[in-house]
């Protein structure tokens, strides 16, 4: 649901300049984010190299690298917004704290750039982090991240105005 809302709004923006048409909606999202935050450059969106570490998306030195086979996944707008969060905050390294800041920034980007309702964006992000939390039982915590449960608690704490809804959420405390 949220993926449709986020991607559908892109069609009319920005001239084509992604290296592949499938990347264009994501390049448009990056361009719109640069504009909304008054940045002097927009990140380039490229495919991850086949031999690079397996991640859905990654921010590195002005470029967001994405996995082609994951572009159509429902969680992709959330992953991508997280990478845009690193860009907006000008992160140059990773740490558990930096990753949690990128999550919070991602929610703000979805609201400000894609006009997603704030509680809806928060709910979608909680759902995504919860799926990460479940996978961490077998696969372990992502390098450089706090546990997904800790990331949820941090994210929810930043939105006290939604506490009546979020207090019952798994991992919210
Ligand atoms: Zn990150």
Boltz pocket constraint, residues with backbone or C-beta under 6 A from the ligand:
constraints:
  - pocket:
      binder: B
      contacts: [[A, 82], [A, 83], [A, 86], [A, 98], [A, 99], [A, 102]]
      max_distance: 6.0
